[in-house]
């Protein structure tokens, strides 16, 4: 693995984060979501969403980016767990994505390690994340990083306004910090 740095994101990073987000979805979810939905993803819309999140005052959250000599190669977003009745000391990884060219090179482990450290430093004692059912590559990654599927599932609608949408099913993973 080349040298990487994980640091807090700034609003100047929004376009690079959005580019990683779109490319990762298009690679990881091909065959799991409609091609039209994946092909219609917009870096511009995602960048606006990430900028908005960084500028909003919605309680504690953290957005970290992973950089190497070529620029931003990944990101992770963290917050307090969002499910109804979540214990106060449960954190959540809402998104963790890498450029597909960085998969399998240790960058994901570095990003996950930084996420766990950040959640722990914030005082969370356990954490959750959701993974698309059928995304076996991600599930193997999470399990290797100490996460366990707890059997909870949820469905949600994804896609662009006015574009292709799909209902996806995700399963929850949990780990003690």
C-alpha positions in Angstrom: 0.0 0.0 0.0 1.2 3.5 -0.8 1.4 6.1 2.0 -2.1 7.4 2.8 -3.4 10.2 5.1 -6.8 10.3 6.6 -8.0 13.8 7.6 -11.2 15.7 8.2 -12.9 16.8 5.0 -13.5 20.4 4.0 -16.1 21.9 1.7 -13.3 22.1 -0.9 -13.3 18.3 -1.0 -17.0 17.9 -1.9 -16.4 17.3 -5.6 -13.7 14.7 -5.0 -15.8 13.0 -2.4 -18.8 12.9 -4.8 -16.6 11.5 -7.6 -15.4 8.7 -5.4 -19.0 8.1 -4.3 -20.4 7.9 -7.8 -17.5 5.7 -9.2 -17.7 3.4 -6.2 -21.5 2.9 -6.5 -21.2 2.3 -10.2 -18.6 -0.4 -9.6 -19.8 -2.0 -6.4 -23.5 -2.0 -7.1 -23.5 -3.1 -10.8 -25.8 -6.0 -10.9 -27.4 -5.2 -7.5 -29.2 -2.0 -8.7 -30.6 -1.0 -12.1 -28.0 0.1 -14.6 -30.0 3.2 -15.5 -29.9 4.3 -11.9 -26.1 3.8 -11.7 -25.4 5.4 -15.0 -27.6 8.4 -14.1 -25.7 9.2 -10.9 -24.5 12.8 -10.9 -21.2 14.0 -9.4 -22.6 17.5 -9.3 -25.7 16.5 -7.3 -23.7 14.4 -4.9 -21.2 17.2 -4.4 -24.0 19.6 -3.5 -25.4 17.1 -1.0 -22.0 16.6 0.6 -21.4 20.4 0.8 -24.8 20.8 2.4 -24.1 18.1 5.0 -20.8 19.8 5.9 -22.4 23.2 6.3 -25.5 22.0 8.2 -25.7 22.1 12.0 -27.3 18.7 12.5 -25.5 17.5 15.6 -22.2 15.6 15.8 -21.0 14.0 12.6 -17.6 13.6 11.0 -16.6 13.3 7.4 -13.1 12.0 6.8 -11.2 11.6 3.5 -8.3 9.3 2.6 -5.6 10.8 0.4 -2.6 9.4 -1.3 -0.2 11.1 -3.8 -2.9 11.2 -6.4 -5.6 12.9 -4.3 -8.7 11.8 -2.5 -9.2 8.0 -2.9 -11.9 7.4 -0.3 -14.1 8.8 2.4 -16.2 7.8 5.5 -19.1 9.6 7.2 -19.9 9.0 10.8 -22.7 10.2 13.2 -24.7 9.0 16.2 -26.8 6.0 15.3 -30.0 7.1 13.5 -32.4 4.2 14.1 -35.3 4.7 16.5 -34.4 3.8 20.0 -30.7 3.7 19.4 -28.7 3.7 22.6 -27.0 7.0 23.2 -23.5 5.6 23.0 -24.0 3.9 19.6 -22.3 5.5 16.6 -22.9 4.8 12.9 -20.9 4.7 9.8 -23.3 6.0 7.2 -21.0 5.8 4.2 -17.5 4.4 3.5 -16.4 4.3 -0.1 -13.1 4.0 -2.0 -12.1 4.6 -5.6 -12.4 1.1 -7.2 -8.7 1.2 -8.2 -7.9 1.4 -4.5 -9.8 -1.7 -3.5 -7.8 -4.5 -2.1 -4.7 -2.4 -1.4 -5.1 -1.6 2.3 -6.7 1.8 1.9 -10.1 0.5 3.2 -8.5 -0.9 6.3 -6.8 2.5 6.9 -10.1 4.3 6.4 -12.0 1.9 8.6 -9.4 2.1 11.3 -9.6 5.9 11.3 -13.4 5.7 11.5 -13.3 3.4 14.5 -10.8 5.6 16.2 -12.9 8.7 15.6 -16.1 7.0 17.0 -14.2 5.7 20.0 -12.7 9.2 20.7 -16.2 10.6 20.6 -17.2 8.3 23.4 -19.3 5.7 21.5 -19.1 2.2 22.9 -20.4 0.4 19.9 -21.3 1.1 16.3 -23.5 0.0 13.4 -23.4 0.3 9.7 -25.8 -0.9 6.9 -24.7 -2.9 3.9 -26.6 -3.7 0.7 -27.8 -7.3 0.8 -25.9 -9.1 -2.0 -22.8 -6.9 -1.6 -20.6 -9.9 -0.7 -17.3 -8.0 -1.2 -18.3 -5.4 1.4 -19.7 -8.0 3.8 -16.4 -9.9 3.7 -14.5 -6.6 4.3 -16.7 -5.7 7.3 -16.4 -9.1 8.8 -12.6 -9.1 8.5 -12.7 -5.7 10.3 -14.5 -7.2 13.3 -18.1 -6.3 12.3 -20.9 -8.9 12.8 -24.3 -9.0 11.0 -27.0 -8.7 13.7 -29.9 -9.8 11.4 -31.8 -6.5 11.3 -32.9 -5.4 7.8 -34.4 -2.3 6.3 -35.7 -1.3 2.9 -35.3 2.1 1.3 -35.9 3.8 -2.0 -32.8 5.2 -3.8 -32.3 7.1 -7.0 -32.5 10.5 -8.5 -35.6 12.7 -8.5 -37.1 12.3 -11.9 -34.7 9.4 -12.7 -34.6 5.7 -12.2 -35.3 4.6 -8.6 -35.0 1.2 -6.9 -36.0 -0.2 -3.6 -33.0 -1.8 -1.9 -32.7 -4.0 1.2 -29.8 -3.5 3.6 -28.7 -5.6 6.6 -27.1 -4.1 9.7 -23.7 -4.9 11.0 -22.5 -4.0 14.5 -19.3 -4.0 16.5 -18.1 -3.1 20.0 -15.6 -0.3 20.0 
